[in-house]
Amino acid sequence: MSDGGTVDVLSREMVLPLRHCVLVALLKPGRPETAAELWTTVWYMHVSRVEFLTPGMPPFLQPPPEGNEAPSSAA
């Protein structure tokens, strides 16, 4: 950001792009299963650099159970 701050966008489901800015929902650290209670406004004119992060799991989803394999599609 032009003020030196950063905003990590961890999932595209947490972003609402608008005409002149984007609203980014912020999850509580360590509690990704809870609903986003905070959000920040990022004005496009203040974005000075974009770095791509490795994609994470979408919010509000439970991880798949361990040990279960996908069913085979034997015909």
C-alpha positions in Angstrom: 0.0 0.0 0.0 1.1 3.6 -0.5 1.4 3.9 3.3 3.7 0.8 3.6 1.0 -1.5 4.9 0.0 -4.8 3.5 -3.2 -6.8 3.2 -3.0 -10.6 2.7 -5.9 -11.9 0.6 -6.0 -15.6 1.5 -8.9 -16.6 -0.6 -10.9 -15.0 -3.4 -14.1 -15.8 -1.6 -13.1 -13.2 0.9 -12.9 -10.3 -1.6 -15.6 -8.0 -3.0 -14.3 -6.0 -5.9 -16.0 -2.6 -6.5 -15.4 0.1 -9.0 -12.7 2.1 -7.1 -11.8 -0.2 -4.3 -12.0 -3.7 -3.0 -13.4 -4.9 0.3 -11.3 -7.7 1.9 -12.8 -9.7 4.8 -10.4 -10.5 7.6 -10.5 -13.8 9.4 -9.5 -14.1 13.1 -6.0 -15.6 13.3 -6.1 -19.3 14.2 -9.9 -19.5 13.7 -10.6 -19.8 10.0 -13.8 -21.6 10.6 -15.5 -18.5 12.1 -17.4 -15.9 10.1 -15.4 -12.9 9.1 -16.2 -10.1 11.5 -13.8 -7.5 10.2 -13.1 -6.1 6.8 -10.8 -3.5 5.3 -11.2 -1.2 2.3 -8.3 -1.2 -0.2 -8.4 1.7 -2.7 -6.9 0.7 -6.0 -5.0 4.0 -6.3 -3.0 3.0 -3.1 -1.9 -0.4 -4.3 1.8 -0.1 -5.1 2.7 -3.8 -5.6 1.0 -7.2 -5.9 2.6 -10.4 -4.8 1.0 -13.8 -5.4 0.7 -16.1 -2.4 0.3 -19.8 -2.6 -3.4 -20.6 -2.6 -4.9 -21.8 0.6 -8.1 -23.7 1.5 -11.3 -21.7 1.0 -12.7 -20.3 4.2 -15.4 -22.0 6.2 -14.7 -25.5 4.8 -13.7 -28.5 6.9 -10.6 -30.3 5.7 -11.3 -33.8 4.3 -11.1 -36.7 6.7 -7.8 -38.4 6.9 -7.5 -41.9 5.6 -10.4 -41.8 3.3 -9.6 -42.3 -0.4 -11.7 -41.1 -3.3 -14.0 -43.8 -4.6 -12.8 -45.5 -7.7 -14.8 -45.1 -10.9 -14.5 -48.7 -12.0 -17.1 -49.5 -14.6 
